[in-house]
Amino acid sequence: MKKLKRIPKFKSEAEERKFWRSVDSTDYVDYAGLERWTFPNLKLSSRPITIRLPESLLGKVKIKAHQQDLPYQSLIKQLIYKGLGML
């Protein structure tokens, strides 16, 4: 059995995010022992909205999303988060 590394303490969520992006999580977590959980009664925490965008802008967003292998709506959410300084 592989000896796992100790997960460090983080000062912020941003620091933790940066850490996990730069390491192989299998060095820190034994995924073989995980249990599958479901949460059937959870409700969506997001709310659908309608927003009008110029077709040219939407086209550029869709191209960028495709390049990143993301749904375009997820990319739009990421861009809004970044614009608000939340990421």
Buried (B, 14 or more C-beta within 10 A) or exposed (E): EEEEEEBEEEEEEEEBEEBEEEEEEEEBEEEEEEEEEEEEEEEEEEEEEEEEEEEEEBEEBBEBBEEEEBEBEEBBEBEEEEEEEEE
